[in-house]
Amino acid sequence: MNDMSMINIKNTLKHIRSFFLNPDLWVWAYPLLLVIPNVALLFTEYNPVLWMLSSVLVAMGIWLLIMGLWKRTGITLLCFLPVAVLCAFQLVLLFLYGNGIIAIDMFLNVVTTNAAEVSELLGNLQVAILVVVLLYLPPLALGVYFIVKRRFASARTLRLSRLAGGISVLCGVGLALGGWATSGAVHAERYYFPYNVTENLCTAVERFQRSGDYKSTSKGFMYHAHSERPDCVPEVYVFVVGETARADNWNLFGYERETTPLLDKRNGLVGFPKTLSEINTTHKSVPMLISPLTAETFNDSVDYVKSIFAAFNEAGYKTAFISNQRRNHSYIDFFGEEAQTVKFLTDEGKVHPDMHLVDGLRKAVKNAAGKKLFVILHSYGSHFEYNKRYPREYAVFKSDRNSEAEVDNRSQLINAYDNTMRYTDAVLDGVIGVLDSLNVPAAMAYVSDHGEDIFDDERERFLHASPVPTYWQLHVPMFVWMSDELDARYPEMKAAARKNAGKQVSSSRSVFHTMLQLAGVRTPYFKEEGSLVSERYSEPRPLYLNDYNESLPLDMSGLRPMDYEKLKAGGMRYR
């Protein structure tokens, strides 16, 4: 390379450096970067087009106006740090779920998810994280550089920025008026990014703070429950809360792989293949499963209603809550702590294999000393990363090592996920084995809190808790097992369960009432039409609890045509 070529390269690099280190450039460029989520949401959301275009123009205009306010561009860039964080968060969310703004429940998931789970997830989102870092970190670094070097934007650039910003806002307002005229009012707090996100953040903070008052707000609540069974007869009832299991991957419900070989062989087991969850997030689903709360009553009553433990306590039962999940200062913890015996296995410093729950059940039975006993086991189940949820001897489906959240890895992700089903099968069979060995009236119910997306269709959705649900996140496995001794005393319950097996079930509306009837506990809150072991069971209207804690008909939850096709294929209603 000759000297002239070297000089040309150096000059080119100098021009490039001068170009990118010019504050005037970033007066225009940074608003363009900040509006990327608005543009992305324009194509991912199913909202009125004029409103979405308006959100792009209004956001762009406001950013330009702010950038044009002050010549000290470096300080202005740094002031946008909170907005940049929200933009990065939004783009990662779109990478994960394909659509949806940062929802209230997403913020609550952050504070109710342990650090280990977060690190596992982030470790498998490297591409998305790298992209947002490259987009939003350099301008912030340049902001520091401009401050140190005292580099200012020109007065002309600032004037043009303010002019362009004003025109953009006016055009956005005009589109909003057109949207209002053609499609009616649209809530800005729901559709205008990042205003909607800040509203959601404030609501999430308010909800989290409100949940901290639960013990005082629920203090006076009573079920006025009693047992209809003789006290002298020991009985044991167990409810197992699954985690992230979807019914379509259970051999028990027709899946082609042998994921439930042990449960398939168990006598006294009745499955309910048409079970849907009313929510796709753990921190709402579990409280609804272990209380009389439903999508319709959650928002108004969650702070005042106690868990099913309180009913069993009043009825004279020994009660125990054994969890393989970490404490997270949510209603799950508060409800669980209403049991007489509370055990979080993770207090020992790590998440154990779920088989430790079976050991915990044995201890609870021993400690009950022949008294009536009610136990809830909260499993870790199939929570991502899937290949970390089972011992290697349960790695039946291979290969299962690659856990990166990419479409190309789907076969390995499915293998690992199916292995978690296989391990869950062993855990549940172990629970049944403990109960069966007691030779007393006993029963167990199992249902997962929600399902999971694993790149199942052209939407390429992954995980759960997305702002808009899918069929895969809502269709969950559920079954009831009853001992021979219970069946001998109350044969009508198994007969009713078998009759109801082909009916549609809402997990949130069934568990509470089913467990009470199995155990012979009665309270004014008991509804026989909600019990799966009752002749009077009635199929509920399919509902969904959205991010704003509004109860919606399932067909208004944001499901797409492919979701409806899956529901129809499974014989399930959505309206």
N, C-alpha and C positions, 0 to 999 in steps of 0.2 A: 504494500500500500504506500503510495507516494505522499509527499508532504501536502499537496493540494487536496487530496482526498481526506486526509486527517483534518485539515482546516475546515473543509466542508462539513464533515461529521460534527466537529466541535461547534460550528456555527449553527447547525441544525439543532443540536442538543440545547444550545444556548437559547435559541428561539422557542423551543418547546418549553424549556424551563421558565422563560419570561412569560410565555402564554399562560401557563398554569399558575404562576405566582402573581398574576394580575388580579387585584381585588375586583376590578370591573367585571371580569369573567364570572366570578362567583356570585355577584349580585343577580345574575341571570341563571347561572347553572344550578345553584343550590335550590331555588324554588322548583326547578324541573325535577331534581332528585326527590324532593319532599312530596311531589305530587304523583310519583310512581304508584304508590298504593291506591290512590284515587282512580288512576287509569286502569290498574289491574282489576279493581272492584267493578269497574264499568263493564268488564267482560265476564266476571264470575258470578255476579249477583243477578237475581231475577226480579229486579225492581224496575219501575217506570224509567224509560231511557232518558227522558228530559230531566228528571230529577237527578239521575246519575251523572249526566253531562254537566248539569248545574253544579254538582258537588266538585267536579274537576275544576271548572272555571272559577268558582268562588274560592276554593282552596289556593289555586294558583295565584289569583288576584291578591289575596290576603298576604301570601308569602312575599310577593313582589312589593307590595306596599310596605311591609315591615323592613325588607332589605333596603328600600329606598329612603328610610327615615333618617339614617345616620351614616356619615362618611366612614366611621370606624367599623369597617366591615368585619374585622376579626371578632370584635365583641358581639356583633349581631349574629355571626355564625355560631358562636358558642352558646348564645341564648336559645338557639334552636335545638340544643341537646335533648331536652325532653321529647320534642317532636320527632327527632331522628330515632330515638329509642322506640317510640311507638311505631314509626314506619318500619323499622327493622323487625319488630315483633309481628306486625301485620303481614309482612312478606313471608316470614317463616311459617306463620299460621296458614297462609295461602298455599305454601309448598306442601304442608302436611295434609290439609283438608280440601284444597281446591276452591273453597269459597268461604264466605262469612267474615264479618268483622271480628275484632277482638271482643269477645263476649264477656258479660259479667262473670259467668261461670269459669271462663278461662283465667281471670284474675284470682278467683277463689281457688281454682285448682293449683295455682302457684303457691298459695299459702297453706293448702291442705295436702300437698304432695311433699314427700320427704326428699332430702338432698340426694340420696342414692338413686331414686327414680329419675330425678332431674338430670343427673350426670349420665345415666344410661341413655336417656332420650337424646340429650345434646350430643353425646358421642356418636350417635347415628344420624345426625343432621349436619354433618360437616360441610357438605356442599352448600346448603342453604345458608348456613352461618357464615361461610366464607364470602358468599355473594353479598350479603348485607353489610359485612364488615368492610369490604372493598367499596361499597357504595357510600357509606355514611361516616366511616372513620376518617378518611383523608381530608374532607372539608373541615372537620373539627380540628385536625392537626394544623391545617392551613390557618385556621382562626387564631391559634396560638402564635404561629409564625407572623401573621399580619400584626398582631398586637406587639410582639417583641420588636419587629422591624419598623413599626409605625408606618405601615402601608395603608393608604386610604383610597376609597373609591372616589372617582371624579364626580364633580357636581352635575355634569351632563348625564352621566349614567344614572345617578340617583333620581334626577328629574324624569328621565325616560322610564325608569323602573316604577315610579309612582304613577305615571300616566298609564302605562301598560297594566299595572295592577288595578287601577280604578276602572279601566275599560273592561278588564276580565271579570271583575266583581259585578259590574252593571249587566254584562252579558249573562253571567250566571244567574243573577236575580231575574232577568227576563225569561230565561229558560225555566226557572222555578215557577214563575207565574203561568207560563204555558203548561207546565206539568200539572199545576193546580187546576187549571181550566179543563184539562183533558182527562186527568185520572184522579182528581180530588186531592185533599190534603195528605201530605206525607210527613211523618215525624222527622224533623231535622236531627233530633237527638238519636235517631236510629240509623240514618242513612248518610249523614255528612261526616266523612272522615276528615280530621281526627276528633271533631266535636263529639261524635257518637262514642268514641273510645273513652274520652275524658268523662263523659256522663256515666258510662259503664263502670269506669274505675271508681268514681265517687259512690255509685250504688253498691259496688262490691265492698268498699270500705265500710259503708253504713251497715250492710248485712253482716259483715264479719264482727263489727263492734256489737251489733244487736245480739248475735249468737252468744256472745260472752255473758249476757244477762240471763241465759236460759234457766239456770238453777233458781233464780229468784222469780222469774215470770211463770215458771211451772210449779212452784212450790206447793200451791194448794190443790193441784190436780189429783183427782181420785177416779179410779175405774169402778169402785164399788163391786169388785169382782168376788166370786166365791166358786168353790169346787162342787160339782154335782156327784163326785165320786167318793167312796168311803176312804177315810184317812188311813186306814190300816193296810190298804193295798199299795205297795210301792209301784210307782210308774215313772218312766223316764221318756222325755220328749226333747228332741234335738232339731234345731234349725241350722243348716249350714248355708252361709252366704258365700256364693261363688264370686269370682272376680274375673271379668272380661271373657267369660265363656259364651260362645254362640252355639245355638242349637244345631245349626247346619253341619257342624263338625263332630257331632255325637253319633256314633254308630247306633246307639239306642233309638235314635230318631231317623234312621235311614241312611246315614253317611256310609259311603262305600268302604272306608277304612275301619279297621277294628280299633276304635279309640275307647270303647267302653266294654271290653270283654268280660269283666267281672260283674258289672251291674246287669249286663244282659242275662246272666245266669241266676240272679237273685229272685227268689220267690217273694211275693208280697209287695213287689214294686209296681207302681202305676205311674207312667209318664204322661206328660201333658205337652205334646209337640206343638201346640198352637199358642205358645205363651209369648207375650210381648211385654217389655218394660215400658213404663211411662216416662222414662228419662234416660239419658245416655251418660250421666256423670255419677261417680261413686258417692260424692258428698251429699247428693240429694236422694239417690236411689236407695241406699242402705237405710237411712232414717224412715223412708216410706215403707220399706219391707218389714221393719221391726216395730211398726206402730200402725194405728188406723189411718195415717195420713195418705192422701191420694193426690193426684194432679189437681183436683178441684179444691182441696182443703189445705194443701201444703203452705201456701203463702200466708194465710190468715191464722193457721193453727200451730205451725211448727214450734213457736216459742212457748206454747202453753200445754201441749199434749205430751204426756210421758210415754215411754216405750212400753212394749209388751212385757218387759220384766216387771214393771209396776203392777200389772194385772196378775201375773203369776205370783208375785210376792203377796199381794192381798189375798189370793186364793190359798195360801199356805204352802206353796212350793218352795223348795230350795232352788236358787237360780245362780247361774254362772255365765259369764261372758269371757270367752277365750279368743283372742285375736292374734293373727300372724301379720298384722299390719301395724305401722307406727302410729302413735298418737299424733293427731293433727289439729287439735283444738276445734273440732267440728261437732255437729250434732251426733255423729257416729260415736265419738268419745262420750259425750254427755249421756246418750241413751245407754251405751254399754255400761257406764259407771252406775246405772240404777240397779244392776244385778248385785246380789249379795256377795258374790265372789267375782273379782275382775282380774284377768291375767292378760297382759300384753306380752307375748313372747319376745317381741323386739326390744323390750326394756332390758333384755340381757345383752344388747349391743349389736344385734344383727337380725336379719330376716332368716328364719329357719325354714327348712322344707316343710310343706303343709302336713306331712305325716306326724309332726310333733303335736298337731291339734288332736290327733287320735290319742296320744299319750295324755294330753290335757283332759280329754273326756274321761279316760279311765280314772284319773285322779279325782275328778269331780264326782264320779259315781261312787268311788270309795269314800270320799268325804261326806257324801249325802247320807251314808249309813242306813240305807233302806228306806229313806224318806222319798216323797215325790220330788222329782227333779226336772227342771227345765234348763236347757243349755243352748246358747248360740255360739257357733264356731264361725269366725270370720277369716276366710282363707285369703292367701295371696294369689292363688289360682294361676291365671294365664297372663298376668300383667307383663307388658313388654319390659325388658328383653326376654323373649320366650325361652330361649335356650339356657337361661339361668334359673328357671323355675322348677327344674326336675333333676334328680340324680342321673348320672350318665347311663345307668342300667335301664332307664326308661326311654333312652334314645332309640326307639324302635324304627322310626322313620328318618332316613338319612339321605343326603347330608343336611345338617341342621346347624352348622357353626356360624354362617354368615348372617349377621343381624342388622346390617345397614338398611336404612329405610329407603330402599330403591325398588322400582318395579322389577328390574332384572333379577332381584334376589327373591322374588315371590315364592318360588318352589322351595327354597330353603326355609323361608319364614313360615310357610305352611307346614313343612315337616316339623319344625320346632314347635309350632303352635299345636299341632296334633299330638306331639309328645306330651305337651302340658295336659291335654285332654286325657291321655293315657294315665298320667300320674294322678290327675284328679279322680279318675275312675278308681285307682287303687286306694286313695285316701277315703273316698266315700264308702267304698266297700269295707274299709277298715272300721269306719264309724258304725256301719250296719252290723259288722261282726261283733263289736263291743256290745251293742244293744241286744243282738240276738242271743248272746251268751248269758244274759241276765235272767232269761226265762220269766220275764214280767211283762205286763202291758207296756209297749214301747212303740215309738214311731219316730221317723226322721223325714223332714222335708228339705229339699235343696232347690235353690234357684240362683242364677247368676244376677249380679247387679245390673249388668248391661252386656252388650256384645262387643264386636270389634270389626273394623274395616281392615282388610289385608289385600289392598290393590285388587279388588274383586271384579271390577268392571272398568269401562272406559273413563270413569271419573278419576281413577287412580287414588282413591281415598285410603288413608292409613290411620290406625289407632281408633280412639273413641273420643267422646266429650267435644265433638265438633259443634260449632254454633248451629248447624243444620244437620239433623240426624240422617241415617240411612237405615234400610231394612236390616243390614248386617249388625248394626249397633243396637237394635231393638229386639230382635228375635233371640230369645234366650232359652236355655234348657231348664226344665223344671220337672221334678218328680216327688212322689210321696212313697215312703216305705212303711209298712205296718207289720209288727210282729204277730206271730201265730196267737200269742196270748191275748193281744189286743183284739185281733179278729174274732177270737172265740167269744169274747165278752160283748163286743160291739160289731157284729158282722155287717150291719147296715152301712158302716162307714166305708169299708173297702168296696162294697157293692156300688155305693154312690160314686166313689172315686173312679171306678171302671166305667160307669155310665157317663161321667163327665170328661173322660180322657179325650174324647173327640171334639170337645167344645173349646172355644177360644177363651184364653185366660189373660187377665192383666195381673202380672206378678204383684204389683203394688196394692191391688185390691183384694188379693186372695190369701197371702201368707198369714197375716194377722188373724183372720177369721178361721182359717184352716187349722192353725196351731191351737187356737182356743178350743175348737170343737174336738180335735184329736184328744186333748187333755181333759175334756169335760169341765172347762172353765167358762163361766158365764158372767157377762157384764152388759150393761145397757149399750155399750159400744159394739158388742158382737152383732154381726149381720149374717144370718144363715145363708142368705143368697150369695154371699161372698166366699163361702166355704166350699172347697173342692171335694170334701167328704160328706157333703149334704145332698139329699135328694132335691132340695130347693135351690141349688146353685143356679144362678142366672148369668148368662154371658153379658159382660159390661160393654158399654160403648167405648171404642178405642179412643184414648185420649193421649195427649202429650203435654208435658210441663216444659214450657219454653224458657229461654234465658231470663225473661222478665217475670218468671213465676206465674205466667198466665196459662190457664188450662185451655188447650186447643183441641178440636177434633183432629185425629191423626192425619187426615188428608189436608190439613192446613198447617202442618208442621214443617213444610219445606221438602217433603219427599218428592222424588222425581219418578218419571214413568217406569224406569227399571226397578225401582223399589216396589211400586204397585204390582208389577208383573210377578215379582218374587212372592209377595203376599198372596196374590191370587193363586199362584202355583201351590202354595202351602195351605190353601183353603181358609185363609184369614181375611177378615174384613178390615177395612180402613176408614169406614164412615158409619 
